[in-house]
Amino acid sequence: MINKYGKWFVFIAVSMAFGSIMLDETVVATALPTIQKDLSMSLVESHWVINSYLLVIAGFIAVGGKLGDIIGYRVLFVAGVLIFGLSSLAAGFAESTLVLLATRAVQGIGGAIIFPASMAITALIFPPEQRGFAMGIYGAVGSIMLGIGPLIGGYFTDTFSWRWIFWINVPVSIAILAMFLSSWKEPVFEAERPRIDILGLILLVPGIGTLVLAIMQGAEWGWKSDIIIALFIAAALLLTLFIIAELKIKQPLIELDLFTNGTFSSANLLIYTGQFTKTAVIVFGALYFQQALKMDPLKAGLALMPAMVPVAIMAVIAGKATDRFGPRGPCLFGLLLGSISLILMGFTVGTENYLLLIPTLFTWGATMPFIFAPALIAVMNSVPGEKQGQASGIVLTSQILGAAVGLAVLSAVLLEFHNFKFVFLTIGFFVAFVTIVAWFYLDPKGKMKGAG
């Protein structure tokens, strides 16, 4: 049993690890032009510095969650941090496009392990009545690191070298391992540990991989191109075979019955939506500041800070509100206010006046914890302890798919209309739609009507 001090050492360690993975989603964005020039990359190749990382995470994250239930979290979490730290070191030394993309893909494997393991460990070390508070802080760390990624990337690129955006992960990984190994005690579950579903693994990883690849590259390669159509067909075939196989096997890789639980399903939709929203504001916000307002990378990162300032404070409030009132109220509050702020943001970007954007950025940032914290706690409370790893893997697959779909859909909108106004209006009205769905299907106790 972990003592109260050890619990917080473990929590800090897994939160730092989660934050590092989130940081590496966006830290590359402001450094890409410099990386592209130094390594003589084409435009498409430079995009893959981000895409290869996300693609591998999306393909393996559900598997990473299941492994925690199978082999335990000490081995899994340590392995994930080591893979992530060593691949970051190698990425910083990359002298060619191929080496950088390969090391970024390996980073993605580390991320796919750390993501679900860190969430499951957080759920295991806190009792149900404290999980909302813990998940609020945990989610805030991820949101803050995701948000300051462009700022850190711009700072290191302008001041030192783009290579330091990867090298900084090495000392952080060492600190994480020191805290975790000094305090973690592996829990013992009465239920027998499941076996690895090899067939499910073979079908799921390429199925998710081809789907995400098609979504990510559709706008660039053409939605009607032969290769994109082929990728969608391949993904549909592989994932259909995966579902058929999982329904027949005794110990499936993913227990699809989890989705018959309304709380579990609706919470995954909310997490998907929240990440879709983050992508809109952080990635396209940074792009808007640089392209439309002519800011340099560092200034563009600083311009996003009003969206990050309220996250840490509101995360604690959102977590406590979830513990007291349940997920429904906080979720509806976050979705409604978030959709309003995004719609206002859409109309405001047309003025090309940054000062007018500050209130909407601040308001949006304040709403994010009210979406993520309640949704995370709802998922983790809806499954037994021995399935926390699998549940967190599914949740984080939803999150990564939200980022991937967000990038694809909003890139297509920008290419079609050549106006950032429609990017923010699109996501704003989508969040408004999800708010209506949540209003009708999420009941006051956190379960969807008709849930089993």
SVG drawing of the C-alpha trace seen along z (x, -y; Angstrom):
<svg xmlns="http://www.w3.org/2000/svg" viewBox="-33 -45 56 63">
<polyline fill="none" stroke="black" stroke-width="0.4" points="0.0,0.0 1.4,-3.4 1.6,-5.9 0.2,-9.4 3.6,-11.0 4.4,-8.2 1.0,-8.6 1.8,-12.2 5.3,-11.4 3.7,-8.8 1.0,-11.3 3.6,-14.0 5.6,-11.5 2.7,-10.3 1.4,-13.8 4.8,-15.0 5.0,-12.0 1.5,-12.8 2.5,-16.4 5.7,-15.5 3.6,-13.5 1.2,-16.3 4.0,-18.9 5.5,-16.9 2.2,-17.2 2.7,-20.9 6.3,-21.8 7.4,-21.0 4.9,-23.3 6.8,-26.6 10.2,-24.8 9.1,-23.2 10.3,-25.9 13.8,-25.8 13.8,-22.0 12.7,-21.9 15.5,-24.3 18.2,-22.5 17.4,-19.0 16.4,-20.1 12.9,-18.7 10.0,-19.1 6.8,-20.6 5.1,-17.2 8.1,-15.7 8.0,-18.5 4.3,-17.7 5.3,-14.2 7.4,-15.3 4.1,-15.8 2.0,-13.2 4.3,-10.3 4.1,-10.9 0.4,-11.2 -0.2,-8.3 1.8,-5.8 0.2,-6.9 -3.3,-6.5 -2.4,-3.0 -0.9,-1.6 -2.6,-3.5 -5.4,-1.0 -2.8,1.8 -0.8,-0.2 -3.8,-0.4 -4.4,3.4 -0.8,4.2 -1.1,2.4 -3.9,4.9 -1.7,7.8 1.9,7.2 1.4,4.6 2.1,0.9 5.7,0.8 7.2,2.6 4.9,0.9 5.3,-2.7 9.1,-2.4 9.4,-1.0 7.3,-3.8 9.4,-6.5 12.6,-4.9 11.5,-4.5 10.2,-8.1 13.4,-9.6 15.9,-7.6 14.0,-8.3 13.9,-12.0 17.7,-12.0 18.1,-10.3 15.7,-12.8 17.8,-15.7 20.9,-14.2 19.0,-13.5 20.9,-14.6 18.5,-13.4 14.8,-13.4 14.5,-9.6 16.2,-9.4 14.1,-12.2 10.8,-10.7 11.9,-7.2 12.8,-8.6 9.5,-10.5 7.6,-7.3 9.5,-5.6 8.6,-8.5 5.0,-7.8 5.4,-4.2 6.6,-5.6 3.6,-8.0 1.2,-5.2 2.4,-3.3 2.7,-6.3 -0.7,-7.8 -3.0,-5.0 -0.6,-3.8 -0.4,-7.3 -4.2,-7.7 -4.8,-4.2 -2.2,-4.7 -3.9,-8.0 -7.3,-6.3 -5.8,-3.4 -4.0,-5.6 -7.0,-7.8 -10.3,-6.6 -13.5,-7.3 -14.5,-10.3 -11.1,-12.0 -10.7,-11.1 -12.4,-14.2 -9.9,-16.4 -7.0,-14.3 -8.1,-14.0 -8.7,-17.7 -5.1,-18.4 -3.9,-15.6 -5.9,-17.0 -4.7,-20.6 -1.1,-19.5 -1.7,-18.0 -3.7,-21.0 -1.0,-23.5 1.8,-21.5 -0.1,-21.2 -0.8,-24.9 2.7,-26.1 4.2,-23.7 4.4,-26.4 5.9,-28.9 8.6,-26.4 9.3,-25.4 9.7,-29.0 11.9,-29.8 14.4,-27.0 14.5,-27.4 15.1,-31.2 17.5,-31.0 19.4,-27.7 18.5,-25.1 15.5,-23.2 17.3,-20.1 16.7,-21.2 12.9,-20.7 13.8,-16.9 16.8,-16.9 14.8,-18.6 12.8,-15.3 15.9,-13.4 16.4,-15.0 12.7,-15.2 12.4,-11.4 15.2,-10.7 13.3,-12.8 10.0,-11.0 11.6,-7.5 13.3,-8.5 10.1,-9.7 8.0,-6.8 10.4,-3.9 11.0,-5.3 7.3,-5.2 5.1,-3.0 3.7,0.3 2.1,2.6 -1.6,3.3 -2.8,6.9 -6.1,7.8 -8.1,10.9 -9.1,11.3 -6.8,13.3 -4.7,11.1 -5.9,11.4 -3.8,12.7 -2.7,10.7 -5.1,11.0 -2.6,11.4 -5.3,11.5 -6.9,8.4 -3.5,6.6 -2.8,7.6 -6.1,6.2 -6.4,3.1 -3.0,1.4 -3.1,1.3 -6.8,0.6 -6.5,-2.5 -3.2,-3.4 -4.7,-3.4 -7.8,-5.3 -5.8,-8.0 -3.4,-8.2 -6.3,-8.8 -7.9,-11.4 -4.6,-13.2 -3.6,-13.2 -7.0,-13.6 -6.8,-17.3 -3.3,-17.2 -3.5,-14.2 -7.2,-14.8 -10.2,-13.2 -11.1,-11.6 -7.6,-10.4 -7.1,-6.7 -4.7,-6.3 -7.1,-8.0 -10.1,-5.9 -7.9,-2.8 -6.9,-3.7 -10.5,-4.2 -11.5,-0.9 -8.6,0.9 -9.4,-0.7 -13.1,0.2 -12.2,3.8 -9.6,4.2 -11.7,2.7 -14.8,4.7 -12.8,7.9 -11.5,6.6 -15.0,6.2 -16.0,9.6 -13.0,11.2 -13.4,9.4 -17.0,10.4 -16.0,14.1 -12.8,14.3 -12.9,15.2 -10.3,12.6 -10.5,9.8 -7.9,7.0 -10.8,4.5 -14.0,5.5 -16.6,4.0 -19.2,4.5 -17.7,1.5 -19.5,-0.7 -22.9,0.6 -22.3,-1.4 -23.8,-4.8 -21.5,-6.7 -18.4,-5.1 -19.6,-5.9 -20.8,-9.5 -17.6,-10.4 -15.5,-9.2 -17.5,-11.5 -16.8,-14.4 -13.1,-13.7 -13.0,-13.4 -14.8,-16.8 -12.5,-18.5 -9.4,-17.4 -10.9,-18.5 -11.4,-21.9 -7.9,-22.1 -6.5,-21.4 -8.6,-24.3 -7.4,-26.8 -3.8,-25.8 -2.6,-24.7 -4.8,-27.0 -4.5,-29.8 -0.7,-29.7 -1.0,-29.5 -3.4,-32.5 -1.1,-34.6 1.9,-33.9 0.1,-34.1 -2.5,-36.8 -1.0,-38.9 2.6,-38.4 3.9,-37.3 7.2,-35.4 7.1,-31.9 7.9,-33.1 5.3,-35.9 2.7,-33.5 3.4,-31.2 3.0,-34.1 -0.2,-35.2 -1.8,-31.8 -1.1,-32.3 -4.5,-33.9 -6.0,-30.5 -3.7,-28.7 -3.7,-31.0 -7.1,-29.9 -6.7,-26.2 -4.8,-25.3 -7.1,-27.1 -10.3,-26.0 -9.1,-22.4 -9.2,-22.2 -12.6,-23.8 -13.9,-21.5 -12.5,-18.4 -14.1,-19.4 -17.4,-20.2 -17.4,-16.8 -16.8,-15.1 -19.7,-17.0 -22.3,-17.2 -21.3,-14.4 -20.3,-14.8 -23.4,-16.2 -23.6,-19.7 -19.8,-20.5 -19.8,-19.0 -22.9,-20.9 -21.4,-24.1 -18.1,-23.6 -19.6,-22.6 -22.1,-25.5 -19.6,-28.2 -16.9,-26.7 -19.2,-26.7 -20.1,-30.3 -16.5,-31.4 -15.4,-29.6 -18.3,-31.1 -17.4,-34.6 -13.7,-33.8 -14.7,-33.0 -16.3,-36.4 -13.5,-38.1 -10.6,-36.7 -12.0,-38.5 -11.1,-41.9 -7.4,-40.9 -7.2,-42.6 -5.4,-40.5 -6.7,-42.4 -10.3,-41.6 -9.4,-37.9 -8.0,-37.9 -11.5,-37.6 -12.6,-34.7 -9.2,-32.9 -9.5,-33.3 -13.1,-32.1 -12.3,-29.1 -9.4,-28.2 -11.6,-28.3 -14.1,-25.9 -11.7,-23.1 -11.3,-21.5 -15.1,-21.3 -15.2,-19.0 -12.1,-16.8 -12.1,-16.3 -15.8,-15.2 -15.5,-13.0 -12.3,-11.3 -13.7,-10.6 -16.9,-9.2 -14.9,-6.8 -12.6,-5.6 -15.5,-5.2 -17.5,-3.1 -15.1,-0.2 -13.6,2.1 -10.0,1.6 -8.6,4.5 -9.9,2.9 -8.5,-0.6 -5.7,-0.2 -8.0,0.9 -10.5,-1.9 -7.8,-4.6 -6.4,-3.2 -9.8,-3.6 -10.3,-7.0 -7.0,-8.2 -7.6,-6.7 -10.7,-8.9 -8.5,-11.9 -5.9,-11.3 -8.5,-10.7 -10.1,-14.0 -6.7,-15.7 -6.3,-13.8 -9.8,-14.5 -9.6,-18.1 -6.4,-18.6 -7.9,-17.0 -11.3,-18.6 -10.2,-22.1 -7.3,-22.0 -9.9,-21.1 -12.1,-24.1 -9.1,-26.4 -8.1,-25.2 -11.6,-25.6 -12.4,-29.0 -8.9,-30.5 -10.3,-32.2 -9.6,-31.4 -13.1,-32.7 -14.7,-29.5 -12.2,-27.3 -13.4,-28.6 -17.0,-28.8 -16.9,-25.1 -15.6,-23.8 -17.9,-26.2 -21.1,-24.9 -19.8,-21.3 -19.4,-21.8 -22.8,-23.4 -24.2,-20.2 -22.5,-18.0 -23.9,-20.1 -27.4,-19.3 -26.6,-15.6 -25.2,-15.7 -28.3,-17.5 -30.6,-14.8 -28.5,-11.7 -26.4,-12.4 -28.5,-12.2 -27.8,-13.9 -26.1,-10.8 -23.6,-10.7 -25.2,-7.8 -26.8,-8.1 -30.5,-7.3 -30.9,-3.7 -27.5,-2.7 -27.0,0.7"/>
</svg>
